Amino acid sequence: MIKRHELTVGHIVEADRYVFEIQDFDKHGPYGNVLFGTHKKNLFSPPYEKVNPTGFTESLLVGLGFVDCNKEWILSAIPTNGNIFDFKLELGLDGKGQYSVDVYLQIRSAGYDDIHMPEIKYVHQIQNLYTALTQKKLVYHDYKFKK
């Protein structure tokens, strides 16, 4: 289960084997008991206790705006402060046929090489990092909610 404070509107998560985008939170209870989201443009409202993080897939990365450069997925961002950030993800398959990911951050304008970020394993985490660095939300375009 994901901690409530890690989530915001627009995050992609999964529940009951469905991947969905959070649209709103139930205002009842200390953390909101129900999330409201969309799955294939249908309203989806699972209990919060059933919500889990979702890992990376190629279709999710395309929906986020990443570009495939020989299996290194790259998304560049230029926030208003003038820094240039490159978010790089290397996808692989583990022994169970599940995607594994290595995430690197490069700050080109400051001359920093790739900074390995092993703690990032889920989509909502890269969304949080992107927002923290750019002050913009990382949203999905033409996302088809495929796993």
Salt bridges, closest charged atoms under 4 A:
GLU6 OE1 - HIS124 NE2 2.77
GLU14 OE2 - LYS147 NZ 2.98
ASP16 OD1 - LYS50 NZ 3.86
ASP24 OD1 - LYS27 NZ 3.09
ASP26 OD1 - HIS28 NE2 3.80
GLU58 OE2 - LYS71 NZ 2.93
ASP86 OD2 - ARG108 NE 2.69
ASP102 OD1 - HIS116 NE2 3.26
ASP114 OD1 - LYS88 NZ 3.27
